[in-house]
Amino acid sequence: PFRLTERSPVLFFSQFGMQMVRCSLAFATVLPLVLAKEAPASAMLRGSTPATRSLSDLPSCAGKPNFQLAQSAWCGQQQEPVACFKDTDSSNPIWDCHLQTDGWCTLGGLACAWPLKGDQLEPQPAPPPPPEVPQPAEEPTRFVTWNLYVFTLAGRIHPVVDELMRMQPEIAAIPEMWHEKHAILDRLNQVSGNVYAFATGGSTEQFNDADILFRADKWEHIASDLVPFSEGRAVNWAALRRKSDGYTLIAAGTHPLCCRGDRVIIEAVEFVIGTLQEVQKTHPYPIVLMGDLNTGYFQPSQQLLRNGQVDADGKSWQIPMTFSDAWAELHPGNPDPSTINDDPVRLDYVYFQKTPISVGQSIVQSQIWPRAAGSDHRAVSGDIVLR
C-alpha cells in the first residue's frame, strides 16, 4: 500500500478525492526520477585537467557516503574547501581530503564542498581557468618519504596515521620507526580499509633504516630485503608489481649517519647504489630511492646521485646509474628548502632512476609537506607517471 508523507499535498476526500491521491502519488513517484537525472559534481583524476567549477556548483560533502568517517579520521579538522567522496562499494572508499578548488580526485572520486564553520562555506572567488597544457593520460603514482622522529613516536600513532592518510602515498619510505611499526600499520588499516602493508624482508626492527610501505590493494609484493652498511644503518628494498598493468619497480629507502660531514654520505651512496645494482641483476626494474639522507642538495653526495660522478674529498667517485630529484626537477629555483625544523637545508629526498633504466618520463608534482604529528621533519612527495 502507498503511504502519504508530510510532503504530500493536502487532500480533500470528495467524489474526486481518490483521483487526486493517485495524481499526487504519481507526481511523487516521478519527481525523484527527474532529480536523479541531474549530473553529479565533476570528478577529475590526479594528473588530469582540473575542474573549473566554483564552490557554489559543488554539492555539500555532508550526507555523502562515509562522511562521518571522513570527518573523524580521514580528513580530520580539514580547513580546505574541497574533498572527494567515494561510493561505499568502491574498491578504495577512502576520501581525498584537503583539496583546493583546482585539486583532483583519485579514481572513482567525486568532488564536494567541505562544510566549514558550522556547515557554512566561506565564500571564495572562482579560480581562473587553468592553462591548457598537455597532461599525461595515466594517473600518476605518489611516492613519499617521511622521517617520523622516533622519540615519543609511541604516543603519536594516531596523528602520524592521520598525516599519512592526508598525503595518501602509494609507496613510501619511513625512517625512524622501530617497534611502533605494527601499531602504525594496524591503525592505518583500521582507517583506510585494510589497504596498506610493509615489505617484510630483512631484520627491519634491528637497524636504523627506512621501511617500505605500499598500497597492497594496488601493488603486489615480489621480494624484499634489508642490507646493513655502517654503524647500525641499512638500506631497505622491495620489488613491487602493479596489479593493474604489471609495471614493476624497486622501491628503496635508507637513512645514513647524521652529522659526520658529507664524506660518510658519499660512502653510503656508493654502498647503497652498489647493493641496488646487485638487486637489479635478479629484479631488472627501475629504482625509486627515498629517505632521510642527512645532507643538503648541493653536497657532493647528492651530485653523485644526480650525475653519476663527482670529484670530492680528493677522490673521483662514480656510480653506475643516475637519478632525478623529484622536488628539484619541478622547483629548480629553490632546490634546497628546509625539511627539518627551520634549518636552512633539505635532508629528505625522492629520487627516480633516470639511467640506465628510467622509472618514468613525467614527474607531474612534488611537494614538501608542513611539519605535522610531532615529527621534526617535513615529508617530501613525488608524483610520477610510471612507464
C-alpha positions as CSV (number, residue, x, y, z in Angstrom):
1,P,0.0,0.0,0.0
2,F,1.1,3.6,-0.6
3,R,1.8,5.9,2.3
4,L,1.3,9.6,2.2
5,T,4.2,11.6,3.7
6,E,4.3,15.1,5.1
7,R,5.4,16.2,1.7
8,S,2.1,15.1,0.1
9,P,-0.3,17.8,-0.8
10,V,-3.3,18.3,1.4
11,L,-6.1,16.1,0.1
12,F,-9.8,16.6,0.4
13,F,-11.7,13.4,0.1
14,S,-14.7,14.2,-2.1
15,Q,-16.1,12.3,-5.0
16,F,-12.8,13.1,-6.8
17,G,-10.6,12.5,-3.8
18,M,-9.2,9.2,-4.8
19,Q,-8.3,10.6,-8.3
20,M,-6.3,13.4,-6.6
21,V,-4.5,10.8,-4.4
22,R,-3.5,8.9,-7.5
23,C,-2.2,12.1,-9.2
24,S,-0.3,13.1,-6.2
25,L,1.3,9.7,-5.8
26,A,2.2,9.7,-9.5
27,F,3.9,13.1,-9.1
28,A,5.8,12.0,-6.0
29,T,7.0,8.9,-7.9
30,V,8.2,10.8,-10.9
31,L,9.9,13.6,-9.1
32,P,12.9,11.6,-7.7
33,L,13.5,10.2,-11.1
34,V,13.7,13.7,-12.6
35,L,16.0,14.9,-9.9
36,A,18.2,11.8,-10.3
37,K,19.0,12.8,-13.8
38,E,20.9,15.9,-12.6
39,A,24.6,15.4,-13.4
40,P,26.8,14.8,-10.4
41,A,29.7,17.1,-9.5
42,S,32.6,16.8,-11.9
43,A,35.4,14.5,-10.6
44,M,38.9,14.6,-12.0
45,L,41.8,12.1,-11.9
46,R,45.0,13.4,-10.3
47,G,47.1,14.4,-13.3
48,S,44.1,15.2,-15.5
49,T,42.8,18.7,-16.3
50,P,41.5,20.2,-13.1
51,A,37.8,21.0,-12.7
52,T,36.8,24.6,-13.3
53,R,33.6,24.7,-11.3
54,S,33.2,27.1,-8.4
55,L,32.3,26.0,-4.9
56,S,28.7,27.0,-5.5
57,D,28.4,24.3,-8.1
58,L,29.6,21.5,-5.8
59,P,27.2,19.6,-3.6
60,S,27.9,19.6,0.2
61,C,30.1,16.7,1.5
62,A,27.7,16.4,4.4
63,G,25.5,13.3,3.9
64,K,27.8,11.7,1.3
65,P,28.8,8.1,1.9
66,N,31.2,7.7,4.8
67,F,31.1,11.5,5.6
68,Q,31.2,10.8,9.4
69,L,34.3,8.6,9.0
70,A,35.9,11.2,6.7
71,Q,35.2,13.9,9.3
72,S,36.6,11.9,12.2
73,A,39.5,10.0,10.7
74,W,40.3,10.5,7.0
75,C,40.1,14.3,6.7
76,G,40.2,15.4,10.3
77,Q,39.9,19.1,11.0
78,Q,40.0,20.0,7.3
79,Q,40.1,23.7,6.5
80,E,40.5,23.4,2.8
81,P,37.2,23.9,0.8
82,V,37.0,20.7,-1.3
83,A,37.1,16.9,-0.7
84,C,36.3,13.9,-3.0
85,F,33.8,11.3,-1.7
86,K,33.7,7.7,-2.9
87,D,30.8,5.2,-3.1
88,T,30.7,2.7,-0.3
89,D,31.2,-0.2,-2.8
90,S,34.3,1.4,-4.3
91,S,37.5,-0.7,-4.3
92,N,39.1,2.2,-2.4
93,P,36.4,4.1,-0.4
94,I,38.8,6.5,1.3
95,W,38.0,10.1,0.6
96,D,40.5,12.5,-1.0
97,C,41.0,15.3,1.6
98,H,42.5,18.8,1.9
99,L,41.9,19.9,-1.6
100,Q,41.6,23.4,-3.1
101,T,39.1,24.2,-5.8
102,D,41.6,23.3,-8.5
103,G,42.5,19.9,-7.0
104,W,42.0,16.4,-8.5
105,C,40.0,13.4,-7.3
106,T,41.6,10.0,-7.5
107,L,39.9,7.2,-9.4
108,G,36.2,6.9,-8.5
109,G,36.1,10.1,-6.5
110,L,33.5,13.0,-6.9
111,A,34.2,16.5,-5.7
112,C,32.1,18.0,-2.9
113,A,32.2,21.2,-0.8
114,W,33.6,20.6,2.6
115,P,31.5,22.2,5.4
116,L,33.3,24.9,7.2
117,K,32.4,27.0,10.3
118,G,29.2,25.3,11.4
119,D,28.4,23.9,8.0
120,Q,28.6,27.3,6.4
121,L,31.1,27.5,3.5
122,E,33.3,30.5,3.3
123,P,32.6,32.4,0.1
124,Q,35.6,32.2,-2.3
125,P,36.1,33.6,-5.7
126,A,36.0,31.1,-8.6
127,P,39.6,30.2,-9.7
128,P,40.7,31.4,-13.1
129,P,40.5,28.7,-15.8
130,P,43.8,26.7,-15.8
131,P,46.1,27.0,-18.8
132,E,45.6,24.4,-21.4
133,V,48.7,22.2,-21.1
134,P,49.1,18.6,-22.2
135,Q,48.5,16.2,-19.4
136,P,49.5,12.5,-19.2
137,A,46.7,10.1,-19.8
138,E,47.7,7.8,-16.9
139,E,47.2,8.6,-13.3
140,P,50.5,9.4,-11.5
141,T,51.8,7.3,-8.6
142,R,52.7,9.1,-5.4
143,F,55.9,8.3,-3.6
144,V,56.6,9.7,-0.1
145,T,59.5,9.8,2.4
146,W,58.8,10.9,6.0
147,N,61.1,10.7,9.0
148,L,58.8,10.1,11.9
149,Y,61.2,11.2,14.7
150,V,61.4,8.1,16.8
151,F,61.4,9.8,20.2
152,T,57.9,9.9,21.6
153,L,56.6,8.1,18.5
154,A,54.7,5.5,20.5
155,G,52.5,8.3,21.8
156,R,51.8,9.8,18.4
157,I,50.4,6.9,16.4
158,H,47.1,8.4,15.6
159,P,48.3,11.8,14.4
160,V,51.0,10.1,12.3
161,V,48.4,7.9,10.6
162,D,46.2,11.0,10.1
163,E,49.0,12.7,8.3
164,L,49.7,9.6,6.2
165,M,46.1,9.5,5.2
166,R,46.3,13.1,4.2
167,M,49.3,12.5,2.0
168,Q,47.9,9.2,0.5
169,P,51.2,7.6,-0.6
170,E,51.0,4.6,-2.9
171,I,54.6,3.7,-1.9
172,A,56.6,5.3,0.9
173,A,59.9,5.0,2.8
174,I,59.6,5.6,6.6
175,P,62.8,6.3,8.5
176,E,63.0,6.3,12.4
177,M,60.3,3.8,13.1
178,W,61.1,0.7,15.3
179,H,58.6,-1.4,17.1
180,E,55.9,1.2,16.6
181,K,55.6,0.0,13.0
182,H,53.0,-2.6,13.9
183,A,50.8,-0.2,15.8
184,I,51.1,2.3,12.9
185,L,50.1,-0.3,10.4
186,D,47.2,-1.6,12.5
187,R,45.8,2.0,12.8
188,L,46.5,2.8,9.2
189,N,44.5,-0.2,8.0
190,Q,41.7,0.5,10.5
191,V,41.0,3.9,8.9
192,S,42.0,3.0,5.3
193,G,40.0,-0.2,4.9
194,N,43.0,-2.6,5.2
195,V,44.8,-1.5,2.1
196,Y,48.4,-0.9,3.3
197,A,51.3,-3.3,4.0
198,F,55.0,-3.1,4.9
199,A,57.6,-5.0,2.9
200,T,58.7,-7.8,5.3
201,G,62.1,-8.8,4.1
202,G,65.1,-8.5,6.4
203,S,65.5,-7.6,10.1
204,T,63.9,-4.2,9.8
205,E,63.5,-3.8,13.6
206,Q,67.2,-4.1,14.3
207,F,68.6,-1.3,12.1
208,N,68.2,2.4,11.5
209,D,66.7,2.1,8.1
210,A,63.6,3.3,6.1
211,D,60.8,0.7,5.9
212,I,58.9,0.4,2.7
213,L,55.2,1.0,3.0
214,F,52.9,0.3,0.0
215,R,49.3,0.0,-1.1
216,A,48.7,-3.7,-1.1
217,D,45.4,-3.3,-3.0
218,K,47.4,-1.8,-5.9
219,W,50.8,-3.4,-5.6
220,E,52.0,-7.0,-5.3
221,H,55.0,-7.8,-3.1
222,I,57.5,-9.8,-5.1
223,A,60.6,-9.8,-2.9
224,S,62.3,-7.5,-0.3
225,D,65.3,-7.4,2.0
226,L,67.4,-5.2,4.2
227,V,71.2,-4.8,3.8
228,P,73.2,-3.1,6.7
229,F,76.2,-1.0,5.9
230,S,77.6,1.1,8.7
231,E,77.1,1.6,12.5
232,G,73.6,0.2,12.5
233,R,72.4,1.8,9.3
234,A,70.9,-0.1,6.4
235,V,69.1,0.1,3.0
236,N,65.7,-1.4,2.5
237,W,64.5,-2.5,-0.9
238,A,61.3,-4.1,-2.2
239,A,60.4,-5.3,-5.7
240,L,56.7,-4.4,-6.3
241,R,54.4,-5.2,-9.2
242,R,51.4,-3.0,-10.0
243,K,48.3,-5.2,-10.2
244,S,46.6,-3.1,-12.9
245,D,49.2,-3.5,-15.6
246,G,52.1,-5.5,-14.3
247,Y,54.5,-2.5,-14.1
248,T,57.3,-3.5,-11.8
249,L,59.8,-1.4,-9.8
250,I,62.2,-1.5,-6.9
251,A,61.3,0.8,-4.0
252,A,64.3,1.6,-1.8
253,G,64.8,3.5,1.4
254,T,67.8,4.5,3.5
255,H,68.9,6.7,6.4
256,P,72.7,7.3,6.5
257,L,74.6,8.5,9.5
258,C,74.0,12.1,10.7
259,C,76.3,14.9,11.4
260,R,79.6,13.5,10.3
261,G,80.1,15.5,7.1
262,D,79.3,14.6,3.5
263,R,82.1,12.0,3.1
264,V,80.2,9.4,5.1
265,I,77.1,10.1,2.9
266,I,79.1,9.7,-0.3
267,E,80.3,6.3,1.1
268,A,76.7,5.4,2.0
269,V,75.5,6.3,-1.5
270,E,78.3,4.2,-3.1
271,F,77.3,1.2,-0.9
272,V,73.5,1.7,-1.5
273,I,73.8,2.0,-5.2
274,G,76.2,-1.0,-5.4
275,T,73.6,-3.0,-3.4
276,L,70.7,-2.0,-5.6
277,Q,72.8,-2.8,-8.8
278,E,73.1,-6.3,-7.5
279,V,69.4,-6.5,-6.8
280,Q,68.7,-5.4,-10.4
281,K,70.6,-8.4,-11.6
282,T,67.8,-10.6,-10.2
283,H,65.0,-8.0,-10.5
284,P,65.8,-5.9,-13.6
285,Y,63.5,-3.0,-12.8
286,P,63.9,0.8,-12.3
287,I,64.6,2.1,-8.8
288,V,62.8,4.8,-6.7
289,L,65.2,5.7,-3.9
290,M,63.8,7.6,-0.9
291,G,64.8,8.6,2.6
292,D,66.4,11.0,5.0
293,L,69.9,11.3,3.5
294,N,71.2,13.7,6.2
295,T,72.8,16.1,3.8
296,G,71.9,19.0,1.6
297,Y,71.0,19.3,-2.1
298,F,74.3,21.0,-3.1
299,Q,76.6,18.5,-1.4
300,P,78.8,16.2,-3.5
301,S,76.9,13.0,-2.4
302,Q,73.7,14.3,-4.0
303,Q,75.6,15.5,-7.1
304,L,76.8,11.9,-7.3
305,L,73.3,10.6,-7.3
306,R,72.1,13.1,-10.0
307,N,75.1,13.0,-12.3
308,G,76.7,9.6,-11.7
309,Q,80.1,11.0,-10.8
310,V,81.7,13.7,-8.7
311,D,85.1,14.8,-7.6
312,A,85.2,15.4,-3.8
313,D,87.5,14.9,-0.8
314,G,90.5,14.3,-3.0
315,K,88.8,11.4,-4.9
316,S,86.8,10.8,-8.1
317,W,83.6,9.0,-7.2
318,Q,81.4,7.1,-9.7
319,I,78.2,5.1,-9.6
320,P,76.6,3.1,-12.5
321,M,73.3,4.9,-12.5
322,T,71.7,8.4,-12.3
323,F,68.6,9.8,-10.7
324,S,66.2,12.7,-11.0
325,D,65.4,14.6,-7.8
326,A,61.5,14.9,-7.8
327,W,61.4,18.2,-5.9
328,A,64.4,19.9,-7.7
329,E,63.1,18.9,-11.1
330,L,60.0,20.9,-10.6
331,H,61.5,23.7,-8.5
332,P,64.9,24.5,-10.0
333,G,64.9,27.9,-8.4
334,N,64.5,26.5,-4.9
335,P,66.1,23.1,-4.8
336,D,67.2,23.1,-1.2
337,P,64.3,24.2,1.1
338,S,64.3,23.2,4.7
339,T,62.8,19.7,5.6
340,I,63.9,19.6,9.2
341,N,62.8,22.1,11.9
342,D,63.7,25.6,10.5
343,D,67.2,24.6,9.4
344,P,68.2,26.0,6.0
345,V,68.8,22.7,4.4
346,R,66.9,19.8,2.8
347,L,67.7,16.3,4.1
348,D,64.8,14.3,2.6
349,Y,64.6,13.1,-1.0
350,V,62.5,11.2,-3.5
351,Y,64.8,10.1,-6.4
352,F,63.6,8.5,-9.6
353,Q,66.1,6.4,-11.6
354,K,67.0,8.1,-14.9
355,T,69.7,5.9,-16.3
356,P,70.3,3.2,-17.4
357,I,66.7,2.3,-16.7
358,S,64.1,5.1,-16.4
359,V,61.3,5.0,-13.9
360,G,59.1,7.3,-16.0
361,Q,59.1,10.3,-18.2
362,S,56.8,12.7,-16.5
363,I,57.1,14.0,-12.9
364,V,53.9,15.8,-12.5
365,Q,54.0,17.1,-8.9
366,S,56.3,17.2,-5.9
367,Q,55.5,18.6,-2.5
368,I,57.2,19.4,0.8
369,W,54.5,19.0,3.3
370,P,54.1,21.1,6.5
371,R,55.6,19.6,9.7
372,A,53.0,17.5,11.5
373,A,52.3,14.9,14.1
374,G,55.2,15.8,16.3
375,S,58.0,15.0,13.8
376,D,60.9,17.3,13.3
377,H,61.0,16.5,9.6
378,R,58.7,17.6,6.7
379,A,57.6,14.8,4.4
380,V,58.6,15.0,0.7
381,S,56.4,13.5,-2.0
382,G,56.9,13.0,-5.8
383,D,54.1,12.1,-8.2
384,I,55.2,10.4,-11.5
385,V,53.6,8.7,-14.4
386,L,55.2,5.3,-14.5
387,R,56.0,4.0,-17.9
